[in-house]
Amino acid sequence: MASFFFALIVSRTRIIHYFCRRKRLIFNKMGEDKSFLLRGAMNYGFVMGIYWVIKYVFFILGFSHPTANIVYWSLSCLVPYIAYKMTRRYRENIGGKLGFFHAWQFGVLLYFFAAILVSLEHYLFYRFVAPPDLLVKTVSDMEEALKASGASQTLLDAIKEIHVTPIQMAIQGIFNNVLYGIILSIPVALLARGESSDMMGGERV
C-alpha cells in the first residue's frame, strides 16, 4: 500500500510540473502571476493530504502500539518543511516570482485542501475505529482543562451538555488544520518569497 501511495504522489507531482512548465515560460519575464493560485493549491493540497492520510494511520496505530505515536509526531514535524518545498516549487511553476502575501495565501489554501482530504479519514476513524468512550473522554478532558483555567460554572455546565459526533470531530479537524496553516504559513512565506535565481541572473534571493 505504501508503494501505491508513493507512486500516486510521484505521478501527481509530474502532472503538476508538466502543465505548469508552459505557464512558467509565458510569465518568466512578467510580474507575479496569481492565476494559478487556487488550482495550484488544490493540486499540491491533494499531495499534502495523501501525506496526512498516511501520517494519521500511525496516530490510529498509536492506540494499540504506543511507539507509532513517535512516528506520527515525527511526520507531523516535517509538515512545515514539506509546505515550504511545495511553496518553492509553486514559485517555479508561476514563473519564479512570489510575494509574501501570495505565498501565505498559497500556504493557507494548501492546508485547507489537505485538511478536507484527511477529514474523510478522521470521520471514518471516529465512526468505526475509535474506542467507544473516546469522544466522551475528549469532552471530559476539555471540561477538566477549562476547570483548571478558572472557567465559569455556566461554561462548564454547557460543556457537559455537549454530545460530540464523528462528523463534528471531522469538521473540527478541518478548522484546526486551517488555523495551523494560517500560523505556520507565515514563516514559510517569509522564506519562500522572492524570485528564483535564474530570474536574477544567478543571484539568489
N, CA, C and O of each residue as an XYZ file, in Angstrom:
820
protein
N       0.828     -1.202      0.000
C       0.000      0.000      0.000
C       0.867      1.259      0.000
O       0.540      2.241     -0.666
N       1.963      1.226      0.742
C       2.855      2.376      0.784
C       3.415      2.690     -0.593
O       3.524      3.854     -0.978
N       3.771      1.637     -1.340
C       4.308      1.848     -2.692
C       3.246      2.444     -3.604
O       3.563      3.243     -4.485
N       1.988      2.062     -3.400
C       0.899      2.619     -4.211
C       0.755      4.121     -3.957
O       0.648      4.907     -4.898
N       0.753      4.516     -2.667
C       0.631      5.930     -2.355
C       1.835      6.714     -2.872
O       1.686      7.837     -3.353
N       3.030      6.124     -2.774
C       4.225      6.809     -3.266
C       4.140      7.028     -4.773
O       4.460      8.108     -5.269
N       3.703      5.990     -5.504
C       3.563      6.121     -6.955
C       2.508      7.152     -7.313
O       2.660      7.885     -8.290
N       1.425      7.216     -6.520
C       0.368      8.179     -6.773
C       0.867      9.599     -6.581
O       0.562     10.479     -7.386
N       1.636      9.831     -5.514
C       2.169     11.164     -5.246
C       3.140     11.581     -6.337
O       3.095     12.720     -6.802
N       4.027     10.664     -6.756
C       5.003     10.981     -7.799
C       4.315     11.325     -9.108
O       4.666     12.307     -9.763
N       3.327     10.510     -9.492
C       2.632     10.760    -10.756
C       1.882     12.076    -10.702
O       1.864     12.816    -11.686
N       1.258     12.383     -9.563
C       0.521     13.639     -9.419
C       1.469     14.826     -9.530
O       1.140     15.826    -10.169
N       2.637     14.722     -8.916
C       3.611     15.809     -8.969
C       4.114     16.024    -10.386
O       4.300     17.167    -10.804
N       4.338     14.950    -11.132
C       4.790     15.072    -12.505
C       3.738     15.739    -13.381
O       4.070     16.537    -14.258
N       2.473     15.414    -13.144
C       1.397     16.046    -13.910
C       1.369     17.546    -13.639
O       1.235     18.355    -14.557
N       1.499     17.906    -12.348
C       1.513     19.324    -11.995
C       2.661     20.037    -12.692
O       2.487     21.120    -13.252
N       3.852     19.408    -12.652
C       5.030     20.023    -13.250
C       4.869     20.162    -14.758
O       5.298     21.167    -15.325
N       4.270     19.195    -15.413
C       4.104     19.224    -16.858
C       3.207     20.374    -17.298
O       3.538     21.114    -18.224
N       2.058     20.517    -16.618
C       1.114     21.544    -17.027
C       1.549     22.941    -16.611
O       1.093     23.929    -17.187
N       2.422     23.033    -15.620
C       2.867     24.348    -15.172
C       4.118     24.831    -15.904
O       4.415     26.025    -15.873
N       4.852     23.943    -16.557
C       6.081     24.321    -17.228
C       5.824     25.313    -18.352
O       6.597     26.251    -18.551
N       4.737     25.104    -19.087
C       4.386     26.026    -20.162
C       4.033     27.405    -19.611
O       4.442     28.426    -20.164
N       3.274     27.426    -18.523
C       2.903     28.701    -17.908
C       4.132     29.449    -17.444
O       4.171     30.676    -17.528
N       5.123     28.751    -16.965
C       6.325     29.419    -16.491
C       7.035     30.118    -17.633
O       7.557     31.218    -17.451
N       7.064     29.504    -18.812
C       7.703     30.124    -19.965
C       7.019     31.432    -20.350
O       7.673     32.380    -20.783
N       5.693     31.475    -20.190
C       4.942     32.662    -20.562
C       5.191     33.807    -19.587
O       5.371     34.955    -19.994
N       5.199     33.480    -18.284
C       5.287     34.528    -17.272
C       6.703     34.744    -16.752
O       6.896     35.480    -15.785
N       7.667     34.132    -17.361
C       9.035     34.205    -16.862
C       9.555     35.632    -16.835
O      10.333     35.992    -15.951
N       9.134     36.451    -17.796
C       9.610     37.820    -17.887
C       8.577     38.829    -17.375
O       8.751     40.038    -17.526
N       7.537     38.335    -16.790
C       6.473     39.214    -16.320
C       6.458     39.264    -14.799
O       7.329     38.692    -14.144
N       5.464     39.951    -14.237
C       5.359     40.065    -12.796
C       4.753     38.817    -12.184
O       4.661     37.766    -12.818
N       4.342     38.966    -10.933
C       3.791     37.857    -10.171
C       2.471     37.387    -10.784
O       1.606     38.200    -11.109
N       2.325     36.082    -10.938
C       1.133     35.505    -11.558
C       0.316     34.791    -10.492
O       0.793     33.839     -9.875
N      -0.927     35.253    -10.273
C      -1.799     34.655     -9.271
C      -2.919     33.829     -9.887
O      -3.791     33.330     -9.175
N      -2.898     33.683    -11.216
C      -3.991     32.975    -11.874
C      -4.003     31.479    -11.550
O      -5.029     30.816    -11.700
N      -2.868     30.957    -11.109
C      -2.752     29.531    -10.823
C      -2.910     29.238     -9.333
O      -2.778     28.087     -8.916
N      -3.195     30.273     -8.516
C      -3.179     30.119     -7.062
C      -4.121     29.022     -6.583
O      -3.692     28.100     -5.890
N      -5.397     29.109     -6.942
C      -6.381     28.151     -6.443
C      -6.114     26.748     -6.977
O      -6.128     25.777     -6.221
N      -5.873     26.645     -8.273
C      -5.634     25.321     -8.863
C      -4.333     24.717     -8.354
O      -4.260     23.518     -8.083
N      -3.308     25.551     -8.225
C      -2.034     25.047     -7.713
C      -2.147     24.578     -6.283
O      -1.617     23.525     -5.927
N      -2.848     25.366     -5.441
C      -3.028     24.962     -4.043
C      -3.842     23.678     -3.944
O      -3.596     22.846     -3.070
N      -4.806     23.520     -4.837
C      -5.615     22.309     -4.835
C      -4.771     21.087     -5.216
O      -4.873     20.031     -4.591
N      -3.950     21.245     -6.232
C      -3.109     20.124     -6.677
C      -2.079     19.730     -5.618
O      -1.935     18.554     -5.283
N      -1.374     20.722     -5.102
C      -0.388     20.432     -4.074
C      -1.063     20.016     -2.772
O      -0.512     19.222     -2.010
N      -2.265     20.557     -2.515
C      -3.005     20.155     -1.324
C      -3.416     18.702     -1.371
O      -3.492     18.039     -0.337
N      -3.683     18.201     -2.575
C      -4.000     16.783     -2.717
C      -2.800     15.922     -2.303
O      -2.952     14.924     -1.598
N      -1.620     16.321     -2.749
C      -0.403     15.576     -2.384
C      -0.161     15.655     -0.877
O       0.156     14.651     -0.240
N      -0.313     16.863     -0.310
C      -0.135     17.011      1.133
C      -1.191     16.199      1.883
O      -0.895     15.598      2.915
N      -2.421     16.182      1.365
C      -3.481     15.414      2.006
C      -3.182     13.929      2.049
O      -3.450     13.268      3.053
N      -2.622     13.392      0.957
C      -2.227     11.980      0.944
C      -1.171     11.722      2.018
O      -1.204     10.699      2.701
N      -0.237     12.663      2.159
C       0.788     12.536      3.202
C       0.134     12.526      4.587
O       0.520     11.741      5.453
N      -0.842     13.387      4.790
C      -1.534     13.432      6.080
C      -2.330     12.165      6.334
O      -2.404     11.700      7.471
N      -2.926     11.600      5.293
C      -3.667     10.351      5.445
C      -2.741      9.245      5.933
O      -3.074      8.499      6.853
N      -1.571      9.151      5.303
C      -0.588      8.145      5.724
C      -0.125      8.420      7.148
O       0.003      7.499      7.955
N       0.124      9.687      7.451
C       0.575     10.080      8.787
C      -0.466      9.723      9.854
O      -0.115      9.272     10.944
N      -1.737      9.926      9.533
C      -2.793      9.674     10.513
C      -2.957      8.187     10.811
O      -3.467      7.816     11.868
N      -2.530      7.346      9.891
C      -2.567      5.909     10.137
C      -1.732      5.574     11.372
O      -2.112      4.714     12.165
N      -0.599      6.251     11.533
C       0.259      5.999     12.693
C      -0.394      6.527     13.974
O      -0.174      5.975     15.051
N      -1.193      7.590     13.864
C      -1.945      8.058     15.031
C      -2.944      6.996     15.479
O      -3.100      6.735     16.672
N      -3.614      6.391     14.509
C      -4.580      5.328     14.827
C      -3.871      4.131     15.436
O      -4.345      3.561     16.420
N      -2.740      3.745     14.860
C      -1.981      2.610     15.385
C      -1.453      2.887     16.783
O      -1.175      1.960     17.543
N      -1.314      4.168     17.123
C      -0.779      4.530     18.426
C      -1.650      4.079     19.588
O      -1.157      3.978     20.711
N      -2.933      3.805     19.353
C      -3.809      3.336     20.427
C      -3.449      1.919     20.866
O      -3.657      1.542     22.019
N      -2.909      1.147     19.934
C      -2.530     -0.233     20.279
C      -1.015     -0.418     20.324
O      -0.515     -1.335     20.976
N      -0.283      0.464     19.621
C       1.181      0.404     19.615
C       1.721      1.805     19.915
O       1.874      2.610     18.996
N       2.009      2.104     21.164
C       2.419      3.465     21.555
C       3.621      3.998     20.773
O       3.741      5.209     20.588
N       4.500      3.125     20.319
C       5.671      3.613     19.579
C       5.277      4.247     18.249
O       6.038      5.037     17.688
N       4.094      3.906     17.741
C       3.635      4.511     16.489
C       3.388      6.004     16.657
O       3.424      6.755     15.682
N       3.137      6.439     17.895
C       2.949      7.865     18.146
C       4.216      8.653     17.838
O       4.152      9.804     17.407
N       5.372      8.022     18.061
C       6.643      8.688     17.766
C       6.746      8.958     16.269
O       7.157     10.039     15.846
N       6.365      7.957     15.476
C       6.383      8.125     14.027
C       5.404      9.217     13.610
O       5.710     10.051     12.759
N       4.223      9.197     14.221
C       3.199     10.186     13.875
C       3.690     11.605     14.125
O       3.562     12.466     13.254
N       4.245     11.855     15.293
C       4.696     13.203     15.616
C       5.935     13.593     14.816
O       6.131     14.769     14.509
N       6.764     12.618     14.481
C       7.923     12.910     13.633
C       7.470     13.355     12.239
O       7.997     14.320     11.685
N       6.494     12.645     11.685
C       5.951     13.025     10.382
C       5.242     14.374     10.458
O       5.279     15.155      9.506
N       4.593     14.646     11.595
C       3.907     15.930     11.765
C       4.896     17.090     11.773
O       4.608     18.166     11.249
N       6.054     16.865     12.368
C       7.072     17.923     12.425
C       7.638     18.246     11.040
O       8.186     19.327     10.829
N       7.505     17.313     10.106
C       8.003     17.539      8.749
C       7.033     18.330      7.884
O       7.402     18.787      6.802
N       5.798     18.497      8.346
C       4.783     19.158      7.529
C       5.183     20.583      7.118
O       5.065     20.914      5.939
N       5.652     21.446      8.043
C       6.051     22.793      7.606
C       7.164     22.784      6.564
O       7.171     23.611      5.652
N       8.103     21.851      6.697
C       9.186     21.768      5.712
C       8.651     21.348      4.341
O       9.059     21.889      3.314
N       7.734     20.379      4.337
C       7.132     19.947      3.072
C       6.344     21.093      2.452
O       6.385     21.294      1.238
N       5.624     21.849      3.288
C       4.882     23.006      2.789
C       5.823     24.039      2.186
O       5.507     24.666      1.174
N       6.977     24.211      2.811
C       7.983     25.144      2.274
C       8.483     24.685      0.907
O       8.584     25.489     -0.019
N       8.796     23.397      0.778
C       9.278     22.876     -0.506
C       8.205     22.997     -1.581
O       8.507     23.307     -2.734
N       6.942     22.750     -1.200
C       5.857     22.883     -2.166
C       5.668     24.342     -2.594
O       5.389     24.627     -3.758
N       5.825     25.258     -1.635
C       5.701     26.674     -1.967
C       6.819     27.106     -2.908
O       6.585     27.878     -3.837
N       8.021     26.617     -2.676
C       9.128     26.914     -3.592
C       8.866     26.343     -4.974
O       9.137     27.002     -5.977
N       8.344     25.129     -5.039
C       8.018     24.515     -6.326
C       6.905     25.305     -7.024
O       6.948     25.515     -8.236
N       5.925     25.732     -6.254
C       4.851     26.548     -6.816
C       5.404     27.855     -7.375
O       4.956     28.323     -8.421
N       6.370     28.439     -6.685
C       7.003     29.666     -7.172
C       7.641     29.458     -8.538
O       7.573     30.325     -9.409
N       8.258     28.302     -8.710
C       8.850     27.989    -10.013
C       7.756     27.787    -11.063
O       7.922     28.180    -12.218
N       6.646     27.179    -10.666
C       5.555     26.913    -11.599
C       4.980     28.191    -12.199
O       4.578     28.202    -13.362
N       4.936     29.271    -11.414
C       4.294     30.506    -11.872
C       5.287     31.508    -12.452
O       4.931     32.665    -12.678
N       6.511     31.090    -12.694
C       7.461     31.975    -13.349
C       8.630     32.416    -12.500
O       9.503     33.137    -12.983
N       8.669     32.001    -11.240
C       9.837     32.289    -10.414
C       9.717     33.513     -9.527
O      10.686     33.869     -8.855
N       8.557     34.178     -9.498
C       8.388     35.367     -8.675
C       7.202     35.173     -7.745
O       6.101     34.847     -8.189
N       7.435     35.377     -6.441
C       6.395     35.117     -5.450
C       6.520     36.105     -4.303
O       7.555     36.170     -3.639
N       5.453     36.881     -4.072
C       5.437     37.813     -2.955
C       5.032     37.144     -1.662
O       4.562     36.006     -1.668
N       5.215     37.854     -0.533
C       4.914     37.266      0.773
C       3.440     36.905      0.902
O       3.110     35.778      1.272
N       2.538     37.860      0.600
C       1.112     37.601      0.781
C       0.626     36.492     -0.144
O      -0.216     35.680      0.240
N       1.157     36.461     -1.359
C       0.812     35.400     -2.307
C       1.249     34.046     -1.759
O       0.496     33.074     -1.814
N       2.472     33.988     -1.229
C       2.985     32.740     -0.658
C       2.169     32.324      0.558
O       1.908     31.137      0.756
N       1.762     33.299      1.377
C       0.953     32.985      2.558
C      -0.416     32.462      2.142
O      -0.910     31.498      2.725
N      -1.038     33.087      1.138
C      -2.322     32.601      0.636
C      -2.204     31.163      0.142
O      -3.058     30.326      0.433
N      -1.143     30.884     -0.603
C      -0.931     29.532     -1.108
C      -0.820     28.540      0.043
O      -1.399     27.454     -0.011
N      -0.079     28.910      1.084
C       0.102     28.021      2.225
C      -1.201     27.724      2.949
O      -1.468     26.577      3.308
N      -2.010     28.751      3.165
C      -3.291     28.552      3.850
C      -4.206     27.652      3.021
O      -4.837     26.743      3.562
N      -4.282     27.901      1.712
C      -5.113     27.064      0.846
C      -4.568     25.637      0.769
O      -5.335     24.679      0.674
N      -3.252     25.504      0.811
C      -2.625     24.183      0.809
C      -3.101     23.366      2.010
O      -3.487     22.206      1.863
N      -3.072     23.974      3.195
C      -3.543     23.303      4.404
C      -5.042     23.027      4.322
O      -5.508     21.986      4.786
N      -5.802     23.958      3.733
C      -7.251     23.800      3.644
C      -7.628     22.577      2.815
O      -8.437     21.757      3.250
N      -7.045     22.451      1.624
C      -7.393     21.322      0.765
C      -6.883     20.002      1.339
O      -7.548     18.975      1.211
N      -5.711     20.021      1.968
C      -5.205     18.809      2.616
C      -6.105     18.422      3.783
O      -6.343     17.238      4.022
N      -6.609     19.424      4.515
C      -7.482     19.159      5.658
C      -8.798     18.530      5.223
O      -9.321     17.645      5.900
N      -9.335     18.985      4.093
C     -10.576     18.393      3.586
C     -10.376     16.914      3.267
O     -11.225     16.082      3.586
N      -9.248     16.595      2.635
C      -8.992     15.200      2.269
C      -8.845     14.318      3.498
O      -9.454     13.251      3.575
N      -8.040     14.760      4.459
C      -7.797     13.913      5.630
C      -9.009     13.886      6.560
O      -9.115     12.988      7.395
N      -9.922     14.845      6.434
C     -11.111     14.838      7.281
C     -11.984     13.610      7.013
O     -12.695     13.146      7.905
N     -11.931     13.090      5.795
C     -12.671     11.865      5.491
C     -12.146     10.703      6.335
O     -12.917      9.886      6.840
N     -10.832     10.646      6.475
C     -10.235      9.607      7.311
C     -10.585      9.829      8.779
O     -10.833      8.874      9.515
N     -10.604     11.093      9.204
C     -10.982     11.406     10.582
C     -12.397     10.901     10.880
O     -12.641     10.297     11.924
N     -13.311     11.153      9.963
C     -14.694     10.720     10.174
C     -14.783      9.199     10.270
O     -15.439      8.667     11.165
N     -14.125      8.509      9.353
C     -14.164      7.044      9.370
C     -13.558      6.491     10.655
O     -14.029      5.493     11.200
N     -12.505      7.154     11.129
C     -11.873      6.690     12.372
C     -12.827      6.837     13.550
O     -13.045      5.881     14.294
N     -13.399      8.030     13.727
C     -14.273      8.261     14.877
C     -15.593      7.504     14.753
O     -16.244      7.221     15.758
N     -15.987      7.177     13.532
C     -17.259      6.488     13.317
C     -17.138      4.977     13.500
O     -18.043      4.342     14.041
N     -16.018      4.397     13.048
C     -15.942      2.939     13.011
C     -14.772      2.338     13.799
O     -14.832      1.164     14.163
N     -13.727      3.096     14.068
C     -12.498      2.522     14.620
C     -12.249      2.941     16.065
O     -11.822      2.124     16.880
N     -12.508      4.185     16.385
C     -12.156      4.725     17.699
C     -12.843      3.962     18.827
O     -13.952      3.459     18.648
N     -12.195      3.872     19.984
C     -12.828      3.250     21.157
C     -14.141      3.956     21.482
O     -14.241      5.170     21.307
N     -15.144      3.225     21.951
C     -16.481      3.812     22.188
C     -16.470      5.018     23.122
O     -17.289      5.924     22.969
N     -15.545      5.038     24.093
C     -15.541      6.117     25.077
C     -14.596      7.255     24.706
O     -14.388      8.164     25.509
N     -14.018      7.222     23.502
C     -13.027      8.231     23.142
C     -13.639      9.631     23.069
O     -13.073     10.581     23.609
N     -14.791      9.766     22.406
C     -15.423     11.071     22.281
C     -15.878     11.599     23.641
O     -15.778     12.794     23.919
N     -16.374     10.702     24.478
C     -16.775     11.110     25.823
C     -15.568     11.596     26.611
O     -15.642     12.590     27.334
N     -14.459     10.884     26.461
C     -13.229     11.271     27.163
C     -12.715     12.604     26.645
O     -12.166     13.395     27.412
N     -12.887     12.864     25.350
C     -12.446     14.128     24.770
C     -13.178     15.297     25.416
O     -12.559     16.302     25.767
N     -14.491     15.170     25.572
C     -15.284     16.217     26.220
C     -14.893     16.359     27.684
O     -14.820     17.469     28.211
N     -14.643     15.226     28.339
C     -14.254     15.253     29.750
C     -12.919     15.961     29.939
O     -12.757     16.752     30.869
N     -11.969     15.679     29.061
C     -10.661     16.355     29.137
C     -10.810     17.855     28.911
O     -10.144     18.658     29.564
N     -11.690     18.229     27.980
C     -11.943     19.648     27.725
C     -12.515     20.326     28.963
O     -12.151     21.453     29.299
N     -13.418     19.618     29.634
C     -14.027     20.161     30.848
C     -12.988     20.355     31.944
O     -12.990     21.374     32.635
N     -12.099     19.375     32.103
C     -11.059     19.474     33.119
C     -10.104     20.619     32.817
O      -9.676     21.329     33.727
N      -9.764     20.803     31.528
C      -8.856     21.886     31.145
C      -9.484     23.250     31.434
O      -8.810     24.157     31.923
N     -10.775     23.391     31.131
C     -11.470     24.655     31.394
C     -11.602     24.911     32.886
O     -11.491     26.048     33.345
N     -11.838     23.849     33.633
C     -11.959     23.989     35.082
C     -10.633     24.447     35.693
O     -10.603     25.277     36.602
N      -9.543     23.889     35.172
C      -8.221     24.273     35.669
C      -7.879     25.714     35.320
O      -7.116     26.364     36.036
N      -8.442     26.221     34.216
C      -8.156     27.596     33.797
C      -9.067     28.614     34.475
O      -8.960     29.814     34.226
N      -9.970     28.128     35.339
C     -10.839     29.029     36.086
C     -12.084     29.460     35.333
O     -12.605     30.549     35.573
N     -12.569     28.622     34.426
C     -13.762     28.957     33.656
C     -14.987     29.004     34.559
O     -15.024     28.380     35.620
N     -15.986     29.756     34.116
C     -17.209     29.907     34.903
C     -17.993     28.599     34.938
O     -17.829     27.736     34.075
N     -18.843     28.468     35.949
C     -19.651     27.262     36.099
C     -20.664     27.143     34.962
O     -21.024     26.040     34.552
N     -21.114     28.283     34.463
C     -22.066     28.267     33.343
C     -21.445     27.612     32.117
O     -22.079     26.807     31.433
N     -20.182     27.974     31.851
C     -19.482     27.383     30.711
C     -19.251     25.897     30.935
O     -19.403     25.101     30.008
N     -18.888     25.518     32.141
C     -18.659     24.103     32.447
C     -19.942     23.291     32.282
O     -19.919     22.170     31.774
N     -21.067     23.873     32.719
C     -22.351     23.180     32.550
C     -22.694     23.020     31.079
O     -23.270     22.009     30.677
N     -22.337     24.021     30.269
C     -22.608     23.948     28.832
C     -21.753     22.869     28.176
O     -22.212     22.176     27.268
N     -20.516     22.729     28.634
C     -19.623     21.697     28.095
C     -20.174     20.310     28.401
O     -20.074     19.405     27.573
N     -20.757     20.140     29.589
C     -21.301     18.833     29.972
C     -22.447     18.399     29.064
O     -22.703     17.208     28.890
N     -23.129     19.384     28.489
C     -24.273     19.088     27.633
C     -23.883     18.761     26.193
O     -24.730     18.395     25.378
N     -22.592     18.897     25.890
C     -22.132     18.663     24.520
C     -22.123     17.164     24.212
O     -21.632     16.363     25.008
N     -22.653     16.806     23.087
C     -22.601     15.423     22.605
C     -21.864     15.432     21.258
O     -22.435     15.750     20.215
N     -20.599     15.079     21.320
C     -19.741     15.163     20.141
C     -20.004     13.971     19.224
O     -20.107     12.831     19.678
N     -20.109     14.253     17.934
C     -20.329     13.210     16.928
C     -19.115     13.104     16.021
O     -18.310     14.034     15.973
N     -18.958     11.999     15.300
C     -17.817     11.857     14.375
C     -17.750     12.969     13.340
O     -16.657     13.436     13.019
N     -18.888     13.407     12.808
C     -18.864     14.457     11.797
C     -18.403     15.779     12.402
O     -17.733     16.568     11.735
N     -18.758     16.022     13.662
C     -18.294     17.236     14.331
C     -16.780     17.196     14.538
O     -16.103     18.213     14.390
N     -16.258     16.026     14.877
C     -14.817     15.894     15.052
C     -14.080     16.111     13.725
O     -13.008     16.716     13.693
N     -14.665     15.610     12.637
C     -14.051     15.791     11.324
C     -14.031     17.262     10.924
O     -13.033     17.760     10.402
N     -15.143     17.954     11.174
C     -15.215     19.388     10.846
C     -14.271     20.189     11.736
O     -13.620     21.130     11.281
N     -14.205     19.807     13.007
C     -13.288     20.486     13.918
C     -11.844     20.287     13.472
O     -11.017     21.188     13.614
N     -11.543     19.117     12.936
C     -10.203     18.857     12.432
C      -9.850     19.777     11.272
O      -8.710     20.226     11.156
N     -10.831     20.060     10.409
C     -10.591     20.988      9.295
C     -10.248     22.374      9.827
O      -9.276     22.991      9.391
N     -11.053     22.861     10.775
C     -10.803     24.177     11.352
C      -9.434     24.243     12.034
O      -8.712     25.230     11.892
N      -9.084     23.191     12.773
C      -7.790     23.167     13.456
C      -6.638     23.218     12.465
O      -5.685     23.972     12.658
N      -6.720     22.419     11.402
C      -5.636     22.375     10.422
C      -5.514     23.680      9.653
O      -4.406     24.104      9.326
N      -6.643     24.321      9.361
C      -6.591     25.627      8.690
C      -5.948     26.662      9.609
O      -5.170     27.502      9.157
N      -6.276     26.600     10.900
C      -5.657     27.520     11.861
C      -4.148     27.310     11.900
O      -3.383     28.274     11.923
N      -3.719     26.041     11.909
C      -2.280     25.761     11.861
C      -1.675     26.338     10.586
O      -0.573     26.886     10.600
N      -2.410     26.207      9.485
C      -1.914     26.724      8.208
C      -1.764     28.231      8.225
O      -0.789     28.765      7.697
N      -2.725     28.925      8.829
C      -2.652     30.387      8.914
C      -1.400     30.826      9.665
O      -0.746     31.798      9.286
N      -1.074     30.103     10.729
C       0.082     30.468     11.557
C       1.391     30.004     10.929
O       2.326     30.793     10.786
N       1.463     28.726     10.552
C       2.716     28.164     10.065
C       3.090     28.675      8.675
O       4.255     28.610      8.283
N       2.114     29.180      7.935
C       2.424     29.684      6.598
C       3.134     31.037      6.636
O       3.684     31.478      5.627
N       3.122     31.688      7.784
C       3.812     32.979      7.891
C       5.322     32.814      7.749
O       5.910     33.459      6.880
N       5.990     31.971      8.570
C       7.436     31.794      8.369
C       7.774     31.142      7.036
O       8.802     31.455      6.436
N       6.909     30.228      6.563
C       7.143     29.591      5.271
C       7.122     30.641      4.159
O       7.972     30.618      3.269
N       6.159     31.557      4.206
C       6.061     32.610      3.189
C       7.264     33.545      3.238
O       7.740     34.005      2.200
N       7.756     33.826      4.447
C       8.940     34.673      4.576
C      10.162     34.040      3.927
O      10.992     34.734      3.340
N      10.268     32.722      4.035
C      11.421     32.015      3.475
C      11.279     31.752      1.974
O      12.271     31.756      1.245
N      10.054     31.527      1.517
C       9.842     31.130      0.122
C       9.600     32.308     -0.818
O       9.658     32.140     -2.036
N       9.334     33.485     -0.284
C       9.047     34.624     -1.140
C      10.286     35.049     -1.924
O      11.401     34.613     -1.638
N      10.067     35.907     -2.916
C      11.183     36.428     -3.705
C      11.166     35.899     -5.124
O      10.137     35.447     -5.627
N      12.324     35.962     -5.759
C      12.466     35.499     -7.125
C      13.503     34.394     -7.191
O      14.460     34.380     -6.417
N      13.304     33.461     -8.127
C      14.241     32.353     -8.290
C      15.555     32.871     -8.858
O      15.602     33.950     -9.449
N      16.611     32.105     -8.679
C      17.955     32.532     -9.066
C      18.098     32.753    -10.560
O      18.861     33.619    -10.988
N      17.358     31.963    -11.376
C      17.509     32.134    -12.813
C      16.895     33.441    -13.307
O      17.300     33.949    -14.352
N      15.925     33.996    -12.576
C      15.355     35.282    -12.947
C      16.267     36.435    -12.566
O      16.204     37.508    -13.165
N      17.125     36.209    -11.555
C      18.026     37.248    -11.074
C      19.415     37.118    -11.650
O      20.358     37.738    -11.159
N      19.544     36.322    -12.682
C      20.839     36.163    -13.325
C      21.853     35.447    -12.477
O      23.052     35.718    -12.538
N      21.332     34.495    -11.657
C      22.229     33.695    -10.824
C      22.272     34.157     -9.395
O      22.801     33.452     -8.535
N      21.713     35.358     -9.107
C      21.711     35.875     -7.742
C      20.577     35.253     -6.964
O      19.440     35.243     -7.436
N      20.846     34.752     -5.826
C      19.829     34.111     -5.002
C      19.130     35.135     -4.133
O      19.770     35.986     -3.515
N      17.793     35.044     -4.091
C      17.010     35.979     -3.290
C      16.497     35.273     -2.028
O      15.811     35.888     -1.212
